[in-house]
Amino acid sequence: MRKLLICLVALVFCFSAPAFAAKDTVRIGVYLPMTGPVAAYGQIEWAGIQTANKIMPKVLGKKVELFLVDTKSDKIEAANAVDRLIKKNRVHAIIGEAISGNTLAGGPIADKAMKPMVSPTATNPLVTQNRKYVFRVCFIDPFQGEMAAKYAYDTLGARNAAIFIDIAQDYCVGLANFFVKSFIKKGGKVVATAYCQTLDQDFTAQISSIMAAKPDVLYMPNNYTEVALACKQAVKLGLNVPIISADRAQTKELIKIGGTDVEGIIFTGHFAREAAVTNIARKYIETYEKDTGKEASAFDALGADAYFVLMDAIKRAKSLQGKNIRNALARTKKFKAVSGIINIGKDGNAVKSLVLVHVKDGTFRYLATYNP
């Protein structure tokens, strides 16, 4: 009888443990692509989140625990990851995902469970539409595409643009459409459009067709691997026009793959080390670079911002209830983040500045800031 009683007590304790842990800690779920085709994004963002957690390990007097699930760069895995974080890890809020497609897969699950979610870098406008509990700390693609067109037309003096799109990625197609719309509205003309798919490696035919159209600028808002390989082949074939890409390509992996052939390429980006002026930015850069031995970059900075914005909301909410955290997130104003000043506006979107950067001497360097 005594043995049976001990077993029953142990069983009750095992089933109750997560609930007790939830009272003593703040449980934050993180779902990111740690493996697969876009693993670099997840790995870099995770490093930023860990640094932010080191800087701010507690909120409401409780220790913050991080629970990471690998989405394997897959939409189904992303949805499963959110479900696991909610049901198994019993998290209070979630950070993720890195790319829009995977965030679109995970967002509805968090929304239904009333678990606040903050994406560091999902820029597709659809990510937060009709999702009361889904937020982001990055700008959205209409603004990014418009600013790329503005820079091409006003600063570079381009009047004829060529577009090179990865049609397997909604992100790339959407950005290209926003660029084209803005460029034409300003008076420019699109003289060539070429297509590829993720993991393609030979772009000779596409680049040759672009060269034949004689554009003034090439807009290529694709992932870092395809952008780097296309740049290498463009140099080899003799294409000599400015190339503008987007935030997904602003990673060290692009430079590792492309080498000197990506020198001069321009990006619409979220973060430039030279433009980081807030107190938390200085603290973050110092800590991150000391711990990792790497220079702080856009994706790790935005991972950190997702964490800091979420902690700020929990602090203001004075609660771990999903509804209260969600309401505090929606009221975020003038938050001094690593990547700049963040306001949360309509549909949970961040209203913030965009920086233009370019590759110079094998690293990313600041060009200009564009305000919304």
C-alpha positions as CSV (number, residue, x, y, z in Angstrom):
1,M,0.0,0.0,0.0
2,R,2.8,2.3,0.9
3,K,4.7,1.6,-2.4
4,L,1.5,2.3,-4.3
5,L,1.1,5.6,-2.5
6,I,4.7,6.6,-3.3
7,C,4.2,5.7,-6.9
8,L,1.0,7.8,-7.1
9,V,2.7,10.8,-5.5
10,A,5.6,10.5,-7.9
11,L,3.2,10.2,-10.9
12,V,1.3,13.3,-9.8
13,F,4.5,15.2,-9.4
14,C,5.7,14.2,-12.9
15,F,2.5,15.4,-14.5
16,S,2.5,18.6,-12.5
17,A,6.2,19.5,-12.9
18,P,5.7,21.7,-16.0
19,A,3.0,23.6,-14.3
20,F,5.2,24.3,-11.3
21,A,8.0,25.3,-13.5
22,A,5.8,27.7,-15.4
23,K,5.1,29.5,-12.1
24,D,8.7,29.8,-11.2
25,T,10.1,30.8,-14.7
26,V,9.2,32.7,-17.8
27,R,9.1,30.1,-20.6
28,I,9.9,31.5,-24.1
29,G,9.7,29.2,-27.1
30,V,11.9,29.7,-30.1
31,Y,11.3,28.1,-33.5
32,L,14.0,28.6,-36.1
33,P,15.6,26.9,-39.1
34,M,18.7,25.4,-37.5
35,T,19.2,23.0,-40.4
36,G,18.2,22.9,-44.1
37,P,18.5,25.4,-46.9
38,V,18.0,28.6,-44.8
39,A,19.8,27.3,-41.7
40,A,22.1,30.3,-41.6
41,Y,19.2,32.6,-40.7
42,G,18.1,30.5,-37.8
43,Q,21.6,29.9,-36.5
44,I,22.5,33.6,-36.5
45,E,19.2,34.7,-35.0
46,W,19.6,32.1,-32.2
47,A,23.0,33.5,-31.4
48,G,21.4,36.9,-31.0
49,I,18.6,35.6,-28.9
50,Q,21.0,33.9,-26.6
51,T,23.1,37.1,-26.2
52,A,20.0,39.0,-25.4
53,N,19.0,36.4,-22.8
54,K,22.5,36.8,-21.2
55,I,22.0,40.6,-21.0
56,M,18.5,40.3,-19.7
57,P,18.1,36.8,-18.0
58,K,15.2,37.8,-15.8
59,V,11.8,39.5,-16.1
60,L,9.2,40.1,-13.4
61,G,11.9,38.7,-11.0
62,K,11.8,35.3,-12.7
63,K,14.4,33.5,-14.7
64,V,13.7,33.4,-18.5
65,E,14.0,29.9,-20.0
66,L,14.5,29.4,-23.7
67,F,13.1,26.3,-25.5
68,L,14.5,25.9,-29.1
69,V,12.9,23.8,-31.8
70,D,14.5,23.3,-35.2
71,T,12.0,23.8,-38.1
72,K,14.5,22.2,-40.6
73,S,13.6,25.1,-43.0
74,D,10.2,23.4,-43.6
75,K,6.7,24.8,-43.3
76,I,5.2,21.6,-41.8
77,E,8.0,21.3,-39.3
78,A,7.4,25.0,-38.4
79,A,3.8,24.3,-37.6
80,N,4.7,21.2,-35.6
81,A,7.3,23.2,-33.7
82,V,4.8,25.8,-32.5
83,D,2.4,23.1,-31.5
84,R,5.1,21.3,-29.5
85,L,6.2,24.5,-27.8
86,I,2.7,25.3,-26.7
87,K,1.6,21.8,-25.7
88,K,4.8,20.1,-24.5
89,N,6.9,23.0,-23.3
90,R,3.9,25.2,-22.1
91,V,5.6,28.4,-23.2
92,H,4.2,31.8,-22.3
93,A,5.3,33.4,-25.6
94,I,7.2,32.5,-28.8
95,I,10.0,34.0,-30.9
96,G,10.1,33.0,-34.6
97,E,10.2,32.1,-37.3
98,A,13.0,33.6,-39.4
99,I,11.4,33.4,-42.9
100,S,7.9,34.4,-43.9
101,G,6.7,31.1,-45.2
102,N,7.5,29.3,-42.0
103,T,6.0,32.0,-39.9
104,L,2.8,31.9,-41.9
105,A,2.6,28.2,-41.1
106,G,3.2,28.7,-37.3
107,G,1.3,31.9,-36.8
108,P,-2.2,30.5,-36.9
109,I,-1.4,27.9,-34.3
110,A,0.0,30.5,-31.9
111,D,-3.0,32.8,-32.6
112,K,-5.5,30.1,-31.9
113,A,-3.8,29.2,-28.6
114,M,-3.6,33.0,-27.7
115,K,0.2,32.7,-27.4
116,P,2.0,36.0,-28.4
117,M,4.5,35.4,-31.2
118,V,7.3,37.8,-32.3
119,S,9.1,37.2,-35.5
120,P,12.6,38.7,-35.9
121,T,12.7,38.8,-39.7
122,A,9.5,37.6,-41.4
123,T,8.8,40.5,-43.8
124,N,5.8,39.3,-45.8
125,P,2.7,41.5,-45.1
126,L,0.5,38.4,-44.8
127,V,2.4,37.2,-41.7
128,T,0.5,39.4,-39.3
129,Q,-2.8,40.1,-41.2
130,N,-5.8,38.9,-39.2
131,R,-3.5,37.5,-36.6
132,K,-4.2,39.2,-33.3
133,Y,-1.3,37.5,-31.5
134,V,1.4,37.6,-34.2
135,F,3.9,40.5,-34.2
136,R,7.3,41.4,-35.8
137,V,10.3,43.6,-35.1
138,C,11.3,44.1,-38.8
139,F,9.9,46.3,-41.5
140,I,7.6,44.8,-44.1
141,D,8.3,44.1,-47.8
142,P,6.2,47.0,-49.4
143,F,8.4,49.5,-47.6
144,Q,11.6,47.5,-48.5
145,G,10.7,47.2,-52.2
146,E,9.7,50.9,-52.4
147,M,13.0,52.1,-50.8
148,A,15.0,49.9,-53.2
149,A,13.2,51.5,-56.2
150,K,13.7,54.9,-54.7
151,Y,17.5,54.4,-54.3
152,A,17.8,52.9,-57.8
153,Y,15.9,55.8,-59.4
154,D,16.9,58.8,-57.3
155,T,20.4,58.0,-56.2
156,L,21.7,55.6,-58.9
157,G,19.9,57.5,-61.7
158,A,18.6,54.2,-63.1
159,R,15.8,54.3,-65.6
160,N,15.8,50.8,-67.0
161,A,15.7,47.9,-64.5
162,A,16.1,44.2,-64.8
163,I,14.6,41.8,-62.3
164,F,15.9,38.3,-61.3
165,I,13.5,36.4,-59.1
166,D,13.5,33.1,-57.3
167,I,9.9,32.0,-58.1
168,A,10.0,29.2,-55.5
169,Q,10.0,31.8,-52.7
170,D,6.9,34.0,-52.1
171,Y,9.2,36.5,-50.4
172,C,11.2,37.0,-53.5
173,V,8.2,37.3,-55.8
174,G,6.4,39.7,-53.5
175,L,9.5,42.0,-53.1
176,A,10.0,42.0,-56.9
177,N,6.4,43.1,-57.4
178,F,6.7,45.9,-54.8
179,F,10.0,47.1,-56.5
180,V,8.5,47.0,-60.0
181,K,5.3,48.9,-58.9
182,S,7.4,51.7,-57.2
183,F,10.0,51.9,-60.0
184,I,7.4,52.3,-62.7
185,K,5.5,54.8,-60.7
186,K,8.6,57.0,-60.5
187,G,9.0,56.8,-64.2
188,G,11.3,53.8,-64.7
189,K,10.9,50.9,-67.0
190,V,11.5,47.1,-66.5
191,V,13.4,45.9,-69.5
192,A,14.0,42.2,-68.5
193,T,12.6,39.7,-66.0
194,A,14.4,36.4,-65.4
195,Y,13.5,33.5,-63.1
196,C,15.3,30.8,-61.0
197,Q,14.3,28.4,-58.3
198,T,15.9,27.8,-54.8
199,L,19.0,25.6,-55.0
200,D,19.6,26.3,-58.7
201,Q,23.3,26.8,-59.5
202,D,23.6,27.7,-63.1
203,F,22.3,31.2,-64.0
204,T,24.1,31.7,-67.3
205,A,21.0,31.8,-69.5
206,Q,19.2,34.3,-67.2
207,I,22.2,36.6,-66.9
208,S,22.8,36.5,-70.6
209,S,19.2,37.6,-71.3
210,I,19.5,40.4,-68.7
211,M,22.7,41.6,-70.4
212,A,21.0,41.7,-73.8
213,A,18.3,44.0,-72.4
214,K,21.0,46.6,-71.3
215,P,19.5,47.6,-67.9
216,D,20.9,50.4,-65.7
217,V,20.3,48.3,-62.5
218,L,19.6,44.7,-61.6
219,Y,17.2,44.0,-58.7
220,M,17.7,40.5,-57.2
221,P,15.8,40.0,-53.9
222,N,16.7,36.4,-53.4
223,N,18.3,34.2,-50.7
224,Y,22.0,34.6,-50.0
225,T,23.2,31.5,-51.9
226,E,21.4,32.2,-55.1
227,V,22.5,35.9,-55.0
228,A,26.1,35.0,-54.4
229,L,26.3,32.4,-57.2
230,A,24.5,34.8,-59.6
231,C,27.0,37.5,-58.8
232,K,29.9,35.2,-59.5
233,Q,28.5,34.3,-62.8
234,A,27.5,37.8,-63.7
235,V,31.1,39.0,-63.1
236,K,32.4,36.1,-65.3
237,L,30.0,37.0,-68.1
238,G,30.8,40.7,-67.9
239,L,27.6,42.2,-66.5
240,N,28.6,45.6,-65.2
241,V,25.6,47.3,-63.6
242,P,24.7,48.1,-59.9
243,I,23.0,45.2,-58.2
244,I,20.5,45.7,-55.4
245,S,19.3,42.9,-53.2
246,A,17.3,42.6,-50.0
247,D,17.5,41.8,-46.3
248,R,17.7,38.0,-46.7
249,A,21.0,38.3,-48.6
250,Q,22.7,40.4,-45.9
251,T,24.6,37.6,-44.2
252,K,28.3,36.6,-43.9
253,E,27.5,33.5,-45.9
254,L,26.9,35.6,-49.0
255,I,30.5,36.9,-48.7
256,K,31.9,33.5,-48.0
257,I,30.3,32.1,-51.1
258,G,30.7,35.1,-53.4
259,G,34.1,36.4,-52.3
260,T,35.2,39.5,-54.3
261,D,32.4,39.0,-56.8
262,V,29.9,40.4,-54.4
263,E,31.8,43.6,-53.8
264,G,29.6,46.6,-54.3
265,I,26.3,44.8,-54.1
266,I,23.7,47.0,-52.3
267,F,21.0,45.8,-49.8
268,T,17.9,47.2,-48.1
269,G,18.7,46.0,-44.6
270,H,17.5,46.1,-41.0
271,F,20.8,46.9,-39.2
272,A,24.1,48.6,-39.8
273,R,26.7,48.5,-37.0
274,E,27.8,52.1,-37.7
275,A,24.2,53.3,-37.3
276,A,23.5,51.6,-34.0
277,V,23.2,54.4,-31.4
278,T,20.9,53.2,-28.6
279,N,22.3,52.1,-25.2
280,I,21.0,48.5,-25.7
281,A,22.7,48.4,-29.1
282,R,26.1,49.3,-27.6
283,K,25.7,46.8,-24.8
284,Y,24.5,44.1,-27.2
285,I,27.3,44.7,-29.8
286,E,29.9,44.6,-27.0
287,T,28.5,41.4,-25.5
288,Y,27.8,39.6,-28.8
289,E,31.2,40.3,-30.3
290,K,33.1,39.4,-27.1
291,D,31.2,36.0,-26.8
292,T,31.1,35.0,-30.4
293,G,34.2,36.6,-31.9
294,K,32.0,37.7,-34.8
295,E,30.9,41.2,-35.9
296,A,27.2,41.9,-35.0
297,S,25.0,41.7,-38.0
298,A,21.4,42.2,-39.1
299,F,20.0,38.8,-38.3
300,D,21.5,38.3,-34.9
301,A,20.5,41.9,-34.0
302,L,16.9,41.3,-35.0
303,G,16.9,38.0,-33.0
304,A,17.9,40.1,-30.0
305,D,15.3,42.7,-30.7
306,A,12.5,40.1,-30.8
307,Y,13.7,39.0,-27.3
308,F,14.0,42.5,-25.9
309,V,10.7,43.8,-27.3
310,L,9.0,40.7,-25.8
311,M,10.6,41.2,-22.4
312,D,9.6,44.8,-22.4
313,A,6.0,43.8,-23.1
314,I,6.0,41.2,-20.3
315,K,7.4,43.8,-17.9
316,R,4.8,46.4,-18.9
317,A,2.0,43.8,-18.7
318,K,3.2,42.7,-15.3
319,S,1.7,39.3,-16.2
320,L,2.4,36.1,-18.1
321,Q,-1.1,35.8,-19.4
322,G,-1.1,35.6,-23.2
323,K,-3.8,38.3,-23.6
324,N,-2.0,40.7,-21.3
325,I,1.4,40.2,-23.1
326,R,-0.4,40.6,-26.5
327,N,-2.0,43.9,-25.4
328,A,1.4,45.2,-24.2
329,L,3.1,44.3,-27.4
330,A,0.4,46.1,-29.4
331,R,1.1,49.3,-27.4
332,T,4.9,49.2,-27.9
333,K,6.0,52.8,-28.7
334,K,9.5,54.3,-29.2
335,F,11.3,51.2,-27.9
336,K,15.0,51.8,-28.2
337,A,16.1,48.5,-29.7
338,V,19.4,47.2,-31.1
339,S,18.3,47.9,-34.7
340,G,16.8,51.3,-34.0
341,I,13.6,52.8,-32.6
342,I,10.6,50.4,-32.9
343,N,6.9,51.3,-32.8
344,I,4.3,48.6,-33.2
345,G,1.7,49.8,-35.6
346,K,-1.3,48.3,-37.5
347,D,-1.5,44.5,-37.8
348,G,1.4,44.0,-35.3
349,N,3.9,45.4,-37.8
350,A,7.0,47.3,-36.7
351,V,7.2,50.9,-37.9
352,K,10.9,51.6,-38.2
353,S,13.7,52.9,-40.3
354,L,15.5,50.9,-43.1
355,V,19.2,51.1,-43.7
356,L,21.0,50.8,-47.0
357,V,24.3,48.9,-46.8
358,H,26.8,47.6,-49.4
359,V,29.7,45.2,-49.5
360,K,33.0,47.0,-49.2
361,D,36.3,45.3,-48.6
362,G,34.7,42.0,-47.8
363,T,32.2,43.3,-45.2
364,F,28.9,45.2,-44.9
365,R,29.1,48.9,-44.7
366,Y,26.5,51.6,-44.0
367,L,25.2,53.8,-46.8
368,A,22.1,55.6,-45.7
369,T,19.0,55.5,-43.5
370,Y,15.4,55.7,-44.9
371,N,12.6,56.6,-42.5
372,P,9.0,55.3,-43.0
